[in-house]
Amino acid sequence: MSAWINLSALSKILVFGLLLGAGLPALFAIGVRLDAEGAGLAVHDGAVAQRNPVLLALSWAIFALVLFAVIIGVLFVARDFIGQHLGLYLLGAKHK
């Protein structure tokens, strides 16, 4: 550990930033692709694909996961504000 930089904290921030910063948009892109494949919108060699309900369900599950992560992130950022104004102390908000 350096006197100027906490390398342990820096590595944790870097890993979580990469996972959430690149992982959530990548998951969303996979969901969009699966949704197009499942709805029969993708064209392969001039032939339109048939509807695939399994791919549609998988794409919507991925969309729900991404939406859940975004909602938890917003609640985490605003946890102290929500705790102070609404009295709901979520995700480790400080009691004042």
LUMGU-477797 format. One record per residue: residue in three letters; x, y, z of N, C-alpha, C, O in turn. Coordinates in steps of 0.05 Angstrom, whole numbers, plus 5000, padded with zeros to 4 digits. Example, Ala and Ser with C-alpha at 12.3 -4.5 7.8 and 13.67 -1.06 7.14 Angstrom:
# LUMGU-477797
ALA526448865156524649105156526449345156528549345169/SER525749555142527349795143525850015157526850235161/
# end
This chain:
# LUMGU-477797
MET501749765000500050005000501850255000503750275015/SER501150434983502650684980501550885000499250865009/ALA503151085007502251295025500251475011498651615025/TRP500351484985498651664970496151524958494051654956/ILE496451274951494251134937493650874952495550714958/ASN491150824957490250574969489750374945487650384933/LEU491750204940491550034916489349824918488149744898/SER488649734942486549544946483849664939482249544924/ALA483349904949480850044942480750114912478550094900/LEU482950194901483050264873482450024855481050044835/SER483449794863482849554847479949474849478749384829/LYS478749494873475849434876474149624859472249534846/ILE474849884859473350074843473650014814471750034799/LEU476049944805476449884777474949634768473749634747/VAL474949424784473449174777470449224776469149154757/PHE469349354797466449404797465649604775463549574763/GLY467349794770466749984748466749854721464949914705/LEU468549664717468549524691466149334689464849314668/LEU465549194711463249014711460649154706459049074688/LEU460149364720457549504718457649704695455649744681/GLY459849834690460050034669460049914641458950034623/ALA461149674638461049544612459249304611458249224590/GLY458849184635457248934636454248984631452948834617/LEU453149194643450249244640449549324611447649224601/PRO451049504598450449554570450849304552449449274533/ALA452849144559453248894543450848704547449948584527/LEU449848674571447548514576445048624561443548464550/PHE444748884562442549004547442748954517440748894505/ALA445148964506445548914478444848624472443748564451/ILE445648444489444948154485441948114486440847964470/GLY440648254504437748244506436348344481434448224472/VAL437348564470436248664445436648464422434848424406/ARG438948344420439548154399437747904402436547804383/LEU437447804427435647574432432747644426431247474416/ASP431947894432429247974426428747984396426547894387/ALA430648074381430348084352430247794340428647734323/GLU431947624351431947344342429347204349428147054333/GLY428447254373426047114383423447214370421547064367/ALA423447464362421047584349420947514320418947564306/GLY423047394309423047324281423847554263423247554239/LEU425147754274425947984259428647954245429248104227/ALA430247764253432847724242432647574215430947404212/VAL434347654196434247534170436947384166439047504169/HIS436747134159439046964154438946854125437046704119/ASP440846924108440946834080438346884065437446724049/GLY437147114070434747194055432147084066430047154056/ALA432246914086429846794098429346914125431246934141/VAL426846984131426147094157425746874177424546664170/ALA426846904200426646694221423846684233422346874231/GLN423146464245420546424258420746534286422946564298/ARG418346584298418246674326419346454344418746214340/ASN420846534365421846344384421246454412422646634422/PRO419146344425418346454451420446414473420546564492/VAL422146214470424346174491426246404490427146514511/LEU427046494466428946714463427546974472428847154484/LEU425047004467423547244476423547254507423947464519/ALA422947034519422847024549425647074560425847214580/LEU427746964548430447014557431147314554432447424572/SER430447434532431047714528429647884549430748074560/TRP427047824555425647984575426747934603426648114620/ALA427747694608429047644634431647814637432247914658/ILE433147834615435548004615434848294619436148444634/PHE432648394605431748664609430948714638431548934648/ALA429548524650428748554678431148574696431148724716/LEU433248414691435648414707437048684705438048794725/VAL437248794681438549054677436949274691438049444704/LEU434249264688432549464701432849444731432949654745/PHE432949204742433349164771435949284780436049414801/ALA438149234765440749344772440749654772441949784789/VAL439349774752439250064751437650174774438450374786/ILE435350054781433750144803435250124830435250314846/ILE436649904834438249874858440550084859441050194880/GLY441750134836443850344836442850614843444150764858/VAL440550694832439350954838438550964867439051164881/LEU437350754878436650754906439150764924439050894945/PHE441250634916443750644931444850924932445751024953/VAL444851064910445951334909444151524926445251704939/ALA441551484925439751664938438851564966436851664977/ARG440151374977439251245002439051435025437151415041/ASP440951615029440851795051438652005048437252075067/PHE438252095023436052285018433352155023431652275036/ILE433051915014430551765018430051715048427851745058/GLY432251645062431951605091431251855106429551835124/GLN432352075099431852325113429052425107427752525126/HIS428152415082425652545075423252355077421052445083/LEU423652095073421351915074421451725098419451595104/GLY423651715112423851535135424351245128424151075145/LEU424951195103425550915094428650895092429951005074/TYR429750755111432750725112433450475097433550255108/LEU434050495071434650275053437650255048439050455049/LEU438550015043441249965033443350095051445350195040/GLY443050095076445050195094445050495098447150615104/ALA442750625094442550915098443050985127442350825145/LYS444251215132444851305160442351425173440951585161/HIS441851345198439651465213440651725225442751735237/LYS439051935221439952205231438052295252438452515263/
# end
